[in-house]
């Protein structure tokens, strides 16, 4: 669909909702905001303009129509969680600029990379190490690890086509699914995770800290990372099982780089310090965003990052724009009463169903609704606030509903070849055909659901989340 046709469709959808009679129990202002919000989400899905541009247009229309005042429309840009993700993007840039991210992967490969299965684990462990400071799963999976996966395929004469199944296809599938799992494990591992945390605070009045997110995800996440490479190894086995040459490749790459540079050591120290402060914030009382800002300042002072680096990096500023716009609109949908009204209306249809099966149904619907989305952010923005509100209205504990759906907001990215930013990169390598990609994605989603909802549910009970 062309740009102007997409704009016309977005406008027509927004206008249609705007002029529909306002349902009983809702203020006209809330209904009109819903019209603008839905039109913005459709615009993000159809993509006539980049996400940030669509969000800017959305908040401008809110102010222009007096649905929100200008200060209200711009209020979310001061949200601390949004600035946390901006800083985390800059952490990610330092990993890529200094080469520390790929060094970590090669060091792991040199140590344990003598079989194809172990290489699958090396890639997932590398992703896990980088995840807390890399809020773009695309930058982490595509910018740091994809070139390594592609190089491994070539090293073993495994190229797209007849030789794809030697090692390349397995490694591509494993790293892609592992990237989705690690994205769920930290608030700063995927751009829409802080958005989910902010929406949970707006809708359910609960505070999800960086430490709580990581602690609750630790057990199901680690189990999933242990199970997934082996599961794919069994259902989609590589032809070549032993890969001693991988260790030699890693040694060669590390030899070219020489000893760890001073900038790498600084980035490593800042990263470790940030992790310690994030994970102990309940004791230190130091805000997570302040920790991130401190880390960025250290890297600027030591010139690991220059101000020009920060200006040149489009990722954080694009995220600031679209997240600020969407968070603002979503927040006022709740304040103006639409989300509570929707939750009450839908939960009434679940009357007589206990909260456990009701939450399970909502989780399954939420997960597989992602077949209709090409963006994790669009999925979270469109469905997350309403679904957690319905779950809690049905009786589910707030933290359980908010966190379980937040984790699935990442795991659903493994379903298709268009589901998240890393998907086109790995699928586009040509190692795995589309039919197989979808079969592997669905199979992995079932395993993830069993682990995160089953084992995760037990762990969350231990933590007192329900």
N, C-alpha and C positions, 0 to 999 in steps of 0.2 A: 504494500500500500504506500502510495506517495506521501510526501510530507504534508501537502495541503489537504489531501483527502483525510489523512490522520487527524489533522487539526480540526477539520470540519466534523469528523465523527466524535472527537473529544468534546467539542462545543455542543453538539446536538445531545450527547448523553448528559452533559451537565445541565443544559437547558431543560431537558425532559424531566430530570429529577427536581430541578428548581421549581417548575410550574405544576408539578403534581400536588394535589391538595395535601396540606400538612397533616400527618396522622395525629389522632387524638392523643393528648398527653405530651406532645412535643411543642417547643417554641419554634416559630418560623425561622428565627436566627439559626437554631441548631440544624434545621432541615436544609436551609440554604448553604450552610457550611458543609454539610454532607455532600451536596451537589458539587461544590467546588472541589472537595476532597476526592470524591470518586472520579471526577473528570481528570484531576491531577494524576491519580493512580493509573487510569486508562492511558493517559499520555505517557507515563513512564513505561508502560507495557508496550505501547505501539511505537514509542521512541521517535516522534517527529523531530524532537530536539533532545539533547542530553538531559539526564536526570536532574542535574542542578538547575538547568534552565527551566524545566517544567515546574520545579518546586518554586522558583522565583516568580514565575507567572502566576502560580496558584496563590501565593501569599499576596501578590499585587492585586489580584482580582478580589481577594477577601477584603482588602482595605478599600479598593475602589467602589465596591458594592456596599460598603459600610457594614458588612457581615462581621468584621473585626476592625478595631481601631488600628492605626499604624503601629503604635507601641505593642499592642497585643499580637499583631501579625509577626512582629520581629522579636518577640520576647524570648523565644527558645534559643536564639543565637548566643545567649548568655549562659546557657545550661552547661554546668561543669563537666557532665559526662560526654558531651559532644566534643569539648576541648581535650578530654582524655584521649579520644580516638584520633584527633588531629595530631597530638603528640606521639601516639603510638605509630602513626604513619611515618613520622620522622625517625623514630627508632628503626623502623624497617628500612628506611633509606640508608641509614648508617651501616646496617648489616650487609646490604648489597654493595654500597660504595667501597667499604673496606675489604670486602670479600670474606668476612668472618662467617657468613652463613654457609657458603659452599665449602669453606675450610672444615667446618664442623662435620658436614656430610662426608667429605673425603676421609677425615680422620676415623669416623665410624666404619667406613667401608674398608679402610686399611686394616682395621682390627678384626672384623667379623664377616667380611664380604666374600667368603669362599663358596657360597652356594646361592642359587637363585632365590630360595626361600629366605635366606639370611639377608640378601640384598633388599628384598621386600621389607623386612623389618628395619634395615638400616635407613631406608627412605622414610618410613613412618616415624622412626625415632628422631631423625633429623628434623622432620616437620614439627614434631612435638616440641623439640627444643626451641625452635624458632617461633612457634605459634604465639606465646604470650606477648611478644613485641612486634608482631606483624599482623595488623588488623585487616590487611588485604589478603584474603586467601589466594587471590589471583597473583599478587606479587610474590607471595611465599611459594605457592605451588608452581606458578608459571615462570616467575623471574629467577628464582633461586634453584629449585629442584628439577624443573622440567629439562633444562639443558644437561643436567647430570644423568637423568633417566635416558635421554636421547643418546648421549654419548655411550652409555652402557650398552644400549642396543647395537650401536655400530661396532663397538669393541668385540662383540660376539657374533658379528655377521648376521645380526637379526634386524632386518629392514622391513618396512611396510610391504606387504605382499606375501609371497610364498614362505619367506623365512621369519615372518612376524612372530610366530608362536615359539621360536627358539627361546627367547627370554623377553623380548621387547613388549609383546602384548600383555604378558603377565605383570611386568613392572609398571606399565602405564596404568592398567586397571587398579593395581594395588596402591600406587601412590595417589591416584585420584580419590579413591575411597578413603584412604588414610587422611588426606587433606580435609575431607568433610568431617571426619571424626575429631581431628585436632582443632578444627574451627569451632566446634561445640564446647571445647574444654575450658576456654578462657574468655572472659568478657572482651579482651583486647585481641582476639584471634580472628574476628570477622567483623566487618564494618557495621553490620546491622545488629550485632549483639548489644552494644550500648543503647541502641534504639529500643530494643526489647526491654532493657532495664529501665529506661526512662518511661516507656509506656506502662510498664508494670507499676511504677510509682504513681503515675497519673491516674491509672484506672483502679488499682487495688490498694493504693496508699501503703505500699511496702517498699523497703529499701534493699535492693540486692547489691551487696558489695562485691568488689573484685574477688576477695577471699572466699566469700560464700559461694559465688558462682564456681570458682575453681575447686573448692572442697566437695561440693555436691556432684560435680562432674568427674572427679578423680577416679572413683571406683568403676563406674560404667564405662568411662572413657578409656581407662587402661585395659580393662577386660576386652573392649571392642578392638583396641589396637593389637592386642595379643591374638584375638580370634580371627580378625579380618584377613590378614595376609595368608594365614594357614587355610582359611575357608576358601579363598580365591585360588589358592594353590591346588586345592582338591577339585574344585568344580571347573577350573580353567587352567590346567597344569601346563607349565612351560615344558618344552621338549628337552632343554638342556638343564640338568639339575645342579651340576657342579661348575663353579665359576672362579677358579683360583686366579684367573687373569684380572678379575676385578680389583684384587688387592694390589696387583702390579700397577694397574691404571691409577689407583688412588695414590700410591707411593710416587708415581711419576708426576702427578698433578701437584702434590704437596712439595716435591723437590723443586719444581719450577717456582713455587711461591716463596720458598725459603722459610726462615723463622717468622713467627708471628710478629707483625709490625706493631709499632706503638699505637697507631689509631685502632687497630684490632683489639689490643689490650684494653684501651680506654672504653671502647664500646662494650666489651665483655664485662668490665667492672661496673659500668653504668647499668647494664642489663641485670646483672646479679643483684646489685643494690636495689634496683627498682622492684625486682621480684620479692626480695626480702621485705621491703617496706609495704608493698601491696598486700602481701600475705599476712602481715602483722599489723595492719591498720587498726584493727579492733583494740590493740594495746597501745600503739604509738599515737593514735588519733590524728595521724597525718593523712589528709585527703588524698585519694588516689590520683586525682588530676594534678595536685600540687607535686606529688612525687614525679609524675611524668614531665611536668614543666621543669622541675629541677634537673632531671636527666638531660633534657634538651639544652638547658642552659650550660651544663657541664660540657656537652659536646660542642657547643658554640664557642665557649671560652677556650677549649683545647684545640679548636679548629678541625675537629673530626668532621663536623658539618660547618659549612659557611652559610652566611645569610643568603647568598645567592643560591645555594643548594635548596634552601627552604623556599625561596621564591620560585625556583624552577620546578619544584615538585607539585604537580597539579592535584595529586590524589587527596591530600588533606584539605585543601581549600574547596575542592569539588564536594567532598564529603561534608564539610562544614555547611555548604550552601544547601544541599538537598536534605541533610538531616535536620538542620535548623528549621527549614520550611515545613517538612513533614511532621516533625515533633510538635511544632507550634499548632498546626491544624488539628492533629490527633488529640493534643491536650485539651483544646477548646471544645472538641466534640464531646469529650468527657465532662468538662465543666458546664457546658450548656445543656447536658442531660441526654444526649443521644445514646451514648454507650450504656448507661444504666437502663434506659428505656428498652434498648435492643436486647440486653441481657435478660431483663424481666420478661419480655415478650417470648423470646426463644426458650428460656428455662421453663416457662409455663407449659410448653409443648413436650417437655421432658418430665412432666409431672408423673410421679409414681416410680421413676427410675432412680435407684440409689446412685450416689455421687461417683462411686468407683466405676460402674459400667458406663455412666454418662461421660465421665472424663475419658475413659478408654475410647469410646465412640468419637469424641471430639478430637482426640489425638490422632486416630487413624484417618479421619476426614482431613485434618490439618496437614498431615504428612503427605497424603496422596493427592491433595488439591494442587500440589506443586507441579504436577504434570501440565498444569495450565499457566505456569509462570516461567519466565526466563530470567528472573532476578530474585535473589533471596530477600533483598530489601523491599521490593514490591510486595512479595508474599507477606513479610512481617507487617508492613504498613497497612496492607489491605485487610488482613485476617487476625493478626495477633491480638490487638486490644479487644475486639469483639469476642473472640474465642475464650480468652482468659476470663472475661467478664461473665460469659455464659457458664463456664465451668464453676466459677465461684458461686454464682447464683444457684447452681444445681447442688451446692454443698461441698465442693472440693476445697481443700485448704489452699489459701492464696499462694504461698510460696511453692507448693507442689505444682499447682496449675501453671504458674508463671515460669518456673524453671524448666519443667518438662517440655512445655511448648517452645521455650527458647532454644533448648537443645535440638528439638526436632526441626527448628527453623534452619539449622545447619545440615543435619543429616539428610534432609529431603533433597539437598543439592546433589546427591549421588545418583538420582533417579535417571536423568536423561543426558543427552549430549549438548543441551542448551540451558541446563538448570542453574548454573552459576558460572562465574567468570573463568574458572579453571577448566570447565567442561569442554568448551570449543578448542582449547589449547591441546588437551590430551587426546580428545577424539580426533581432532584435526591432524594429528600426527600420522593417521592412517593405519595404525597397528590393529585396531579393533573395528569391525564393521558395526553398523548402526543396530542391527537386530541383536547381536551379541551384547553390545553396550547396554541396551535397554534390559535384557535378561539379567545381566550381571548387576545392573543398578537395582532392579526389583529384588533380586535375591539378597543383595547386601542390605537393602532397606528392611527386609523381614528380620535378618539377623540383628541389625541395629535396634529395631523396635523391641525385640525380645530381650536384648541386653539392657538397653536404657530404661525401658518401662518395667521389665522384670527385675533384674539385678539392681538397677538403679532405684526402683521403688523400695526395695528392701533397705538399701543404703540410706535413702532419704528418710525412712522410718527410724533408722538408728540415729540420724542427725536431728530428729525431732521436727522435721518439716511437715509431717502429718501424723 
